Amino acid sequence: MMVATNKPAILGGEKAVTLDQTEANRWPIISNVDEQAVLEVLQSGELSINPVIEKLEDDFKKLTGRKFALTHNNGTSAILAGLHALGISPLDEVIVPSATWWSSVMPILHCGGIPVFAELENECLGLDPEDVERKITAKTKAIVVVHLFGMPSKIDEIKAVADKHGLKILEDASHSHGAMYKGKPIGSFGDVSIFSMQGNKLVPSGEGGVLLCDSQELYESAIRLGHYERLLGLNSENRYFAATGFGFKFRMAPMSAALARTQLQHLEERNKKRNKNCIYLSKKLAKLGIDPFLATDDITRVYFEFLIRYNEKETGLPINDLATALQAEGALVSAPRYPLLHQQPVFTHGVWSKIARLPATNDNPLHVYDPADLPLTTMGNGSLIKLPTFPSASTDLLDQYVEAFSKVLAHADEIPRSD
Ligand SMILES: Cc1ncc(COP(=O)(O)O)c(C=O)c1O
């Protein structure tokens, strides 16, 4: 452990983090190769339908080993298309995590489905397979697995539960491009898997998403929902719907697809750099008593986001005061991360059933969402601190972060309390 004799900045000492952080944390990284690729689409005049789309789909098939890939205008529409393809129908229950971006869950309502929240486990912050099994009822149809922040969930265990009960899996891999689980790429596990390519993601395209699967039927269902222009290219009776599709228009903009392709070429190398930096810092922070969620040897996590777990009971310094003291050091940290979905008004005030168009009847009392549910998820979520992912940081900057934590924790008793 480092010996921290310096006074924390919040108590009048020098700031620990003084190096420039703008370039160290700049994301996305755009070069003239990206600019040229976008320009080529622009100059081609084919701004709406362009062969670059199929090329990007081939890239994703290669990345994940899947048979079918269908790009979307964003990850949210890819999730809706995936749920539709899986046949989620009115009153079907879908088991979901609460600590995730709303897009993993809200599209369920537009299928008339009912999201049922299950607890997270503590090691990878994925769905807890045991709680998933407890939440299964006769109405359960599917599970949405999210690899939160880039940490693969406990896929083997969740798949075993899904197989035992005949449930489908939608894998939301929006945070985890390039991650591997026991030798297989993330994005290859769900009946349907999706990635977002929104501008902060590991493969940023501006806006974009992709749906992956191995089943012709699921693929065609997703085409029917949001890609009318592809229906005539199919051999099945889905061709008959070419004039209307099923009511959505989900295709990706080719200029975004061109950017996604050039960004995808750098995925491995840029993931490696983030991993090197985040793992370096993680190991140092672990020595200060912080849990950095390092992956086991058979898993390659990625760092879409870099979250660490801090146990305020061990130091007596509340997490918010720790974050304030670290910010005073110049560290770009924040706490907590996601507003938990099961505690949001859309669920606790019954609005969800109106979105899902599910009237309550005597035969069908509607699901009740209680903000006090999921105590483990709630407690876990409150112990997370978010750091930058350091896509281009130097070791010197990382050492300054170590110094910031080290100083503040060594003076935990003296750090001012906000209440
Ligand atoms: C876990 C997760 N799922 C889905 C999405 C939706 O993707 P998009 O923003 O491309 O619609 C996001 C983020 O944006 C996300 O973080």
The ligand as an SDF file (V2000), in Angstrom:
LIG
                    3D

 16 16  0  0  0  0  0  0  0  0999 V2000
  -27.5210   -1.6590  -21.6060 C   0  0  0  0  0  0  0  0  0  0  0  0
  -28.0400   -0.8640  -22.7810 C   0  0  0  0  0  0  0  0  0  0  0  0
  -28.9380   -1.4410  -23.5840 N   0  0  0  0  0  0  0  0  0  0  0  0
  -29.4400   -0.7980  -24.6500 C   0  0  0  0  0  0  0  0  0  0  0  0
  -29.0590    0.4970  -24.9510 C   0  0  0  0  0  0  0  0  0  0  0  0
  -29.7380    1.1730  -26.0760 C   0  0  0  0  0  0  0  0  0  0  0  0
  -28.9720    1.5250  -27.0910 O   0  0  0  0  0  0  0  0  0  0  0  0
  -29.2560    2.8160  -27.9770 P   0  0  0  0  0  0  0  0  0  0  0  0
  -28.8480    4.0150  -27.1870 O   0  0  0  0  0  0  0  0  0  0  0  0
  -28.3880    2.5630  -29.1620 O   0  0  0  0  0  0  0  0  0  0  0  0
  -30.6980    2.8320  -28.3240 O   0  0  0  0  0  0  0  0  0  0  0  0
  -28.0910    1.1350  -24.1360 C   0  0  0  0  0  0  0  0  0  0  0  0
  -27.5630    2.4640  -24.3370 C   0  0  0  0  0  0  0  0  0  0  0  0
  -27.6270    3.3310  -24.9200 O   0  0  0  0  0  0  0  0  0  0  0  0
  -27.5830    0.4360  -23.0170 C   0  0  0  0  0  0  0  0  0  0  0  0
  -26.7000    1.0040  -22.1970 O   0  0  0  0  0  0  0  0  0  0  0  0
  1  2  1  0
  2  3  1  0
  2 15  2  0
  3  4  2  0
  4  5  1  0
  5  6  1  0
  5 12  2  0
  6  7  1  0
  7  8  1  0
  8  9  2  0
  8 10  1  0
  8 11  1  0
 12 13  1  0
 12 15  1  0
 13 14  2  0
 15 16  1  0
M  END
$$$$
